[in-house]
Amino acid sequence: MELLFARNELNEKPKKVQLDKIKEELNKDGQKIFYFDRDNSHKDMMALVDALEADGNNVYFREVKYGLADDEYMYEVHAL
């Protein structure tokens, strides 16, 4: 599964990351907060949550609004 990290600037392209790299980062640090771009589908984000929970992690997922427009949000995944 390939996901997109959140952009640092509105006009740049989001960076791609594989699910294996996310799991590797989480296993190294024990807990981590990831921010993902709005271009990821909600279905893919739920698949990420399910995959991390299947590995025995507690996962908190939410949409973070950073502006007033409907498309000004990102996904936050906090995995413990």
N, CA, C and O atoms as CSV, one atom per row, in Angstrom:
chain,resi,resn,atom,element,x,y,z
A,1,MET,N,N,0.851,-1.170,0.000
A,1,MET,CA,C,0.000,0.000,0.000
A,1,MET,C,C,0.897,1.234,0.000
A,1,MET,O,O,1.877,1.308,0.741
A,2,GLU,N,N,0.549,2.181,-0.830
A,2,GLU,CA,C,1.315,3.425,-0.925
A,2,GLU,C,C,0.441,4.585,-0.452
A,2,GLU,O,O,-0.693,4.745,-0.905
A,3,LEU,N,N,0.980,5.392,0.465
A,3,LEU,CA,C,0.259,6.532,1.011
A,3,LEU,C,C,1.061,7.799,0.771
A,3,LEU,O,O,2.235,7.740,0.406
A,4,LEU,N,N,0.425,8.942,0.978
A,4,LEU,CA,C,1.071,10.237,0.760
A,4,LEU,C,C,1.176,10.984,2.084
A,4,LEU,O,O,0.175,11.199,2.768
A,5,PHE,N,N,2.409,11.381,2.443
A,5,PHE,CA,C,2.600,12.214,3.623
A,5,PHE,C,C,2.042,13.599,3.349
A,5,PHE,O,O,1.928,14.011,2.194
A,6,ALA,N,N,1.696,14.316,4.405
A,6,ALA,CA,C,1.156,15.670,4.272
A,6,ALA,C,C,2.193,16.602,3.653
A,6,ALA,O,O,3.397,16.442,3.857
A,7,ARG,N,N,1.705,17.565,2.905
A,7,ARG,CA,C,2.579,18.557,2.264
A,7,ARG,C,C,3.052,19.570,3.301
A,7,ARG,O,O,2.350,19.866,4.268
A,8,ASN,N,N,4.252,20.095,3.082
A,8,ASN,CA,C,4.741,21.189,3.925
A,8,ASN,C,C,4.290,22.537,3.379
A,8,ASN,O,O,4.100,23.485,4.142
A,9,GLU,N,N,4.118,22.628,2.070
A,9,GLU,CA,C,3.645,23.837,1.398
A,9,GLU,C,C,2.459,23.456,0.520
A,9,GLU,O,O,2.405,22.341,0.002
A,10,LEU,N,N,1.524,24.358,0.350
A,10,LEU,CA,C,0.313,24.049,-0.422
A,10,LEU,C,C,0.585,23.742,-1.882
A,10,LEU,O,O,-0.153,22.970,-2.494
A,11,ASN,N,N,1.634,24.331,-2.458
A,11,ASN,CA,C,1.872,24.151,-3.886
A,11,ASN,C,C,2.862,23.034,-4.205
A,11,ASN,O,O,3.174,22.833,-5.378
A,12,GLU,N,N,3.368,22.300,-3.217
A,12,GLU,CA,C,4.286,21.202,-3.504
A,12,GLU,C,C,3.544,19.875,-3.536
A,12,GLU,O,O,2.428,19.758,-3.030
A,13,LYS,N,N,4.180,18.880,-4.136
A,13,LYS,CA,C,3.572,17.558,-4.218
A,13,LYS,C,C,3.873,16.773,-2.948
A,13,LYS,O,O,4.960,16.900,-2.386
A,14,PRO,N,N,2.917,15.961,-2.489
A,14,PRO,CA,C,3.160,15.158,-1.285
A,14,PRO,C,C,4.142,14.020,-1.566
A,14,PRO,O,O,4.211,13.513,-2.685
A,15,LYS,N,N,4.898,13.626,-0.544
A,15,LYS,CA,C,5.864,12.537,-0.669
A,15,LYS,C,C,5.164,11.206,-0.446
A,15,LYS,O,O,4.292,11.084,0.414
A,16,LYS,N,N,5.559,10.207,-1.234
A,16,LYS,CA,C,4.966,8.873,-1.140
A,16,LYS,C,C,5.731,8.028,-0.130
A,16,LYS,O,O,6.938,8.188,0.052
A,17,VAL,N,N,5.002,7.123,0.522
A,17,VAL,CA,C,5.609,6.213,1.496
A,17,VAL,C,C,4.868,4.877,1.432
A,17,VAL,O,O,3.657,4.836,1.216
A,18,GLN,N,N,5.600,3.808,1.618
A,18,GLN,CA,C,5.024,2.465,1.643
A,18,GLN,C,C,4.635,2.087,3.071
A,18,GLN,O,O,5.201,2.605,4.034
A,19,LEU,N,N,3.679,1.192,3.198
A,19,LEU,CA,C,3.213,0.736,4.504
A,19,LEU,C,C,4.350,0.115,5.303
A,19,LEU,O,O,4.411,0.297,6.519
A,20,ASP,N,N,5.249,-0.610,4.652
A,20,ASP,CA,C,6.370,-1.242,5.351
A,20,ASP,C,C,7.265,-0.208,6.035
A,20,ASP,O,O,7.751,-0.452,7.139
A,21,LYS,N,N,7.486,0.928,5.401
A,21,LYS,CA,C,8.315,1.989,5.991
A,21,LYS,C,C,7.640,2.591,7.222
A,21,LYS,O,O,8.309,2.927,8.199
A,22,ILE,N,N,6.324,2.725,7.173
A,22,ILE,CA,C,5.578,3.250,8.315
A,22,ILE,C,C,5.701,2.294,9.498
A,22,ILE,O,O,5.953,2.720,10.625
A,23,LYS,N,N,5.520,0.996,9.235
A,23,LYS,CA,C,5.647,0.002,10.302
A,23,LYS,C,C,7.066,-0.029,10.858
A,23,LYS,O,O,7.260,-0.189,12.063
A,24,GLU,N,N,8.048,0.123,9.989
A,24,GLU,CA,C,9.449,0.133,10.411
A,24,GLU,C,C,9.725,1.315,11.347
A,24,GLU,O,O,10.373,1.148,12.380
A,25,GLU,N,N,9.242,2.497,10.991
A,25,GLU,CA,C,9.397,3.687,11.840
A,25,GLU,C,C,8.729,3.486,13.193
A,25,GLU,O,O,9.276,3.866,14.228
A,26,LEU,N,N,7.562,2.894,13.179
A,26,LEU,CA,C,6.812,2.676,14.411
A,26,LEU,C,C,7.511,1.672,15.317
A,26,LEU,O,O,7.553,1.856,16.534
A,27,ASN,N,N,8.059,0.613,14.732
A,27,ASN,CA,C,8.765,-0.388,15.532
A,27,ASN,C,C,10.051,0.178,16.122
A,27,ASN,O,O,10.472,-0.230,17.204
A,28,LYS,N,N,10.672,1.110,15.418
A,28,LYS,CA,C,11.918,1.709,15.885
A,28,LYS,C,C,11.669,2.643,17.077
A,28,LYS,O,O,12.421,2.621,18.051
A,29,ASP,N,N,10.615,3.461,16.998
A,29,ASP,CA,C,10.357,4.476,18.022
A,29,ASP,C,C,9.351,4.049,19.083
A,29,ASP,O,O,9.335,4.627,20.170
A,30,GLY,N,N,8.527,3.074,18.807
A,30,GLY,CA,C,7.522,2.636,19.776
A,30,GLY,C,C,6.198,3.372,19.666
A,30,GLY,O,O,5.134,2.767,19.798
A,31,GLN,N,N,6.259,4.676,19.425
A,31,GLN,CA,C,5.046,5.446,19.175
A,31,GLN,C,C,5.402,6.574,18.230
A,31,GLN,O,O,6.532,7.062,18.225
A,32,LYS,N,N,4.440,6.981,17.437
A,32,LYS,CA,C,4.722,7.989,16.419
A,32,LYS,C,C,3.413,8.622,15.981
A,32,LYS,O,O,2.361,7.984,15.987
A,33,ILE,N,N,3.502,9.892,15.600
A,33,ILE,CA,C,2.369,10.592,15.004
A,33,ILE,C,C,2.722,10.856,13.546
A,33,ILE,O,O,3.755,11.455,13.246
A,34,PHE,N,N,1.860,10.407,12.648
A,34,PHE,CA,C,2.047,10.602,11.211
A,34,PHE,C,C,0.962,11.539,10.698
A,34,PHE,O,O,-0.183,11.486,11.149
A,35,TYR,N,N,1.331,12.395,9.755
A,35,TYR,CA,C,0.368,13.270,9.094
A,35,TYR,C,C,0.331,12.913,7.619
A,35,TYR,O,O,1.369,12.872,6.959
A,36,PHE,N,N,-0.864,12.654,7.103
A,36,PHE,CA,C,-1.040,12.228,5.722
A,36,PHE,C,C,-1.851,13.255,4.942
A,36,PHE,O,O,-2.672,13.981,5.503
A,37,ASP,N,N,-1.602,13.297,3.644
A,37,ASP,CA,C,-2.224,14.270,2.762
A,37,ASP,C,C,-3.700,13.967,2.528
A,37,ASP,O,O,-4.144,12.825,2.647
A,38,ARG,N,N,-4.439,15.003,2.199
A,38,ARG,CA,C,-5.880,14.853,1.931
A,38,ARG,C,C,-6.151,14.074,0.654
A,38,ARG,O,O,-7.276,13.622,0.444
A,39,ASP,N,N,-5.142,13.903,-0.213
A,39,ASP,CA,C,-5.317,13.148,-1.455
A,39,ASP,C,C,-5.417,11.644,-1.224
A,39,ASP,O,O,-5.805,10.912,-2.135
A,40,ASN,N,N,-5.078,11.166,-0.032
A,40,ASN,CA,C,-5.277,9.759,0.300
A,40,ASN,C,C,-6.770,9.510,0.442
A,40,ASN,O,O,-7.504,10.356,0.953
A,41,SER,N,N,-7.211,8.355,-0.008
A,41,SER,CA,C,-8.633,8.045,0.149
A,41,SER,C,C,-8.911,7.623,1.593
A,41,SER,O,O,-8.039,7.091,2.279
A,42,HIS,N,N,-10.127,7.869,2.030
A,42,HIS,CA,C,-10.514,7.484,3.391
A,42,HIS,C,C,-10.407,5.962,3.541
A,42,HIS,O,O,-10.054,5.463,4.610
A,43,LYS,N,N,-10.706,5.247,2.488
A,43,LYS,CA,C,-10.618,3.786,2.500
A,43,LYS,C,C,-9.175,3.334,2.753
A,43,LYS,O,O,-8.950,2.405,3.528
A,44,ASP,N,N,-8.196,3.982,2.106
A,44,ASP,CA,C,-6.794,3.652,2.329
A,44,ASP,C,C,-6.360,3.977,3.753
A,44,ASP,O,O,-5.575,3.242,4.353
A,45,MET,N,N,-6.867,5.066,4.285
A,45,MET,CA,C,-6.510,5.434,5.650
A,45,MET,C,C,-7.075,4.424,6.654
A,45,MET,O,O,-6.415,4.099,7.641
A,46,MET,N,N,-8.279,3.933,6.410
A,46,MET,CA,C,-8.864,2.926,7.285
A,46,MET,C,C,-8.099,1.605,7.163
A,46,MET,O,O,-7.957,0.874,8.144
A,47,ALA,N,N,-7.607,1.300,5.954
A,47,ALA,CA,C,-6.789,0.101,5.764
A,47,ALA,C,C,-5.472,0.229,6.532
A,47,ALA,O,O,-4.980,-0.758,7.079
A,48,LEU,N,N,-4.899,1.428,6.580
A,48,LEU,CA,C,-3.685,1.668,7.365
A,48,LEU,C,C,-3.963,1.449,8.851
A,48,LEU,O,O,-3.188,0.782,9.537
A,49,VAL,N,N,-5.049,2.000,9.341
A,49,VAL,CA,C,-5.416,1.828,10.751
A,49,VAL,C,C,-5.590,0.344,11.068
A,49,VAL,O,O,-5.095,-0.136,12.088
A,50,ASP,N,N,-6.287,-0.376,10.204
A,50,ASP,CA,C,-6.499,-1.810,10.421
A,50,ASP,C,C,-5.183,-2.586,10.420
A,50,ASP,O,O,-4.990,-3.486,11.237
A,51,ALA,N,N,-4.279,-2.237,9.503
A,51,ALA,CA,C,-2.989,-2.922,9.412
A,51,ALA,C,C,-2.148,-2.674,10.659
A,51,ALA,O,O,-1.496,-3.592,11.157
A,52,LEU,N,N,-2.158,-1.452,11.165
A,52,LEU,CA,C,-1.384,-1.145,12.368
A,52,LEU,C,C,-1.995,-1.796,13.607
A,52,LEU,O,O,-1.271,-2.262,14.487
A,53,GLU,N,N,-3.321,-1.827,13.675
A,53,GLU,CA,C,-3.977,-2.489,14.803
A,53,GLU,C,C,-3.762,-3.991,14.767
A,53,GLU,O,O,-3.691,-4.625,15.820
A,54,ALA,N,N,-3.658,-4.577,13.579
A,54,ALA,CA,C,-3.402,-6.011,13.446
A,54,ALA,C,C,-2.022,-6.377,13.992
A,54,ALA,O,O,-1.798,-7.511,14.414
A,55,ASP,N,N,-1.097,-5.413,13.984
A,55,ASP,CA,C,0.234,-5.633,14.544
A,55,ASP,C,C,0.274,-5.413,16.056
A,55,ASP,O,O,1.339,-5.512,16.664
A,56,GLY,N,N,-0.869,-5.116,16.667
A,56,GLY,CA,C,-0.948,-4.953,18.113
A,56,GLY,C,C,-0.788,-3.526,18.603
A,56,GLY,O,O,-0.581,-3.307,19.796
A,57,ASN,N,N,-0.877,-2.558,17.715
A,57,ASN,CA,C,-0.758,-1.150,18.101
A,57,ASN,C,C,-2.131,-0.557,18.397
A,57,ASN,O,O,-3.143,-0.985,17.842
A,58,ASN,N,N,-2.145,0.436,19.283
A,58,ASN,CA,C,-3.337,1.252,19.476
A,58,ASN,C,C,-3.212,2.431,18.527
A,58,ASN,O,O,-2.177,3.095,18.490
A,59,VAL,N,N,-4.261,2.692,17.762
A,59,VAL,CA,C,-4.200,3.730,16.733
A,59,VAL,C,C,-5.346,4.713,16.934
A,59,VAL,O,O,-6.503,4.327,17.095
A,60,TYR,N,N,-4.988,6.002,16.918
A,60,TYR,CA,C,-5.973,7.084,16.990
A,60,TYR,C,C,-5.924,7.831,15.666
A,60,TYR,O,O,-4.858,8.268,15.232
A,61,PHE,N,N,-7.069,7.975,15.033
A,61,PHE,CA,C,-7.166,8.548,13.698
A,61,PHE,C,C,-8.138,9.717,13.724
A,61,PHE,O,O,-9.210,9.631,14.322
A,62,ARG,N,N,-7.755,10.819,13.066
A,62,ARG,CA,C,-8.689,11.944,12.951
A,62,ARG,C,C,-8.303,12.821,11.769
A,62,ARG,O,O,-7.180,12.762,11.267
A,63,GLU,N,N,-9.253,13.629,11.338
A,63,GLU,CA,C,-9.013,14.640,10.309
A,63,GLU,C,C,-8.698,15.954,11.012
A,63,GLU,O,O,-9.415,16.364,11.925
A,64,VAL,N,N,-7.631,16.608,10.589
A,64,VAL,CA,C,-7.214,17.875,11.174
A,64,VAL,C,C,-7.512,18.980,10.175
A,64,VAL,O,O,-6.955,18.985,9.077
A,65,LYS,N,N,-8.384,19.918,10.539
A,65,LYS,CA,C,-8.708,21.068,9.688
A,65,LYS,C,C,-7.712,22.179,9.983
A,65,LYS,O,O,-7.482,22.509,11.147
A,66,TYR,N,N,-7.119,22.762,8.944
A,66,TYR,CA,C,-6.188,23.872,9.155
A,66,TYR,C,C,-6.642,25.146,8.462
A,66,TYR,O,O,-5.900,26.127,8.413
A,67,GLY,N,N,-7.852,25.136,7.928
A,67,GLY,CA,C,-8.423,26.311,7.287
A,67,GLY,C,C,-9.932,26.207,7.264
A,67,GLY,O,O,-10.510,25.252,7.783
A,68,LEU,N,N,-10.561,27.191,6.662
A,68,LEU,CA,C,-12.021,27.210,6.620
A,68,LEU,C,C,-12.610,26.504,5.412
A,68,LEU,O,O,-13.776,26.111,5.437
A,69,ALA,N,N,-11.828,26.336,4.357
A,69,ALA,CA,C,-12.328,25.669,3.146
A,69,ALA,C,C,-12.487,24.173,3.400
A,69,ALA,O,O,-11.844,23.601,4.280
A,70,ASP,N,N,-13.363,23.555,2.605
A,70,ASP,CA,C,-13.632,22.125,2.773
A,70,ASP,C,C,-12.416,21.257,2.472
A,70,ASP,O,O,-12.278,20.176,3.044
A,71,ASP,N,N,-11.531,21.711,1.584
A,71,ASP,CA,C,-10.378,20.892,1.195
A,71,ASP,C,C,-9.108,21.238,1.990
A,71,ASP,O,O,-8.010,20.846,1.594
A,72,GLU,N,N,-9.242,21.943,3.070
A,72,GLU,CA,C,-8.091,22.313,3.892
A,72,GLU,C,C,-8.052,21.434,5.145
A,72,GLU,O,O,-8.392,21.870,6.245
A,73,TYR,N,N,-7.634,20.202,4.946
A,73,TYR,CA,C,-7.517,19.252,6.033
A,73,TYR,C,C,-6.422,18.246,5.715
A,73,TYR,O,O,-5.974,18.133,4.574
A,74,MET,N,N,-6.003,17.523,6.734
A,74,MET,CA,C,-5.064,16.412,6.574
A,74,MET,C,C,-5.479,15.333,7.567
A,74,MET,O,O,-6.292,15.569,8.461
A,75,TYR,N,N,-4.915,14.168,7.397
A,75,TYR,CA,C,-5.210,13.059,8.303
A,75,TYR,C,C,-4.088,12.927,9.328
A,75,TYR,O,O,-2.910,13.036,8.988
A,76,GLU,N,N,-4.460,12.693,10.578
A,76,GLU,CA,C,-3.482,12.455,11.636
A,76,GLU,C,C,-3.671,11.028,12.141
A,76,GLU,O,O,-4.786,10.613,12.456
A,77,VAL,N,N,-2.577,10.290,12.214
A,77,VAL,CA,C,-2.592,8.922,12.736
A,77,VAL,C,C,-1.568,8.861,13.861
A,77,VAL,O,O,-0.370,9.031,13.632
A,78,HIS,N,N,-2.045,8.619,15.070
A,78,HIS,CA,C,-1.173,8.490,16.231
A,78,HIS,C,C,-1.184,7.014,16.628
A,78,HIS,O,O,-2.207,6.475,17.051
A,79,ALA,N,N,-0.030,6.382,16.483
A,79,ALA,CA,C,0.077,4.951,16.759
A,79,ALA,C,C,0.947,4.733,17.980
A,79,ALA,O,O,2.035,5.299,18.088
A,80,LEU,N,N,0.464,3.908,18.900
A,80,LEU,CA,C,1.186,3.568,20.136
A,80,LEU,C,C,1.442,2.084,20.185
A,80,LEU,O,O,2.037,1.591,21.144
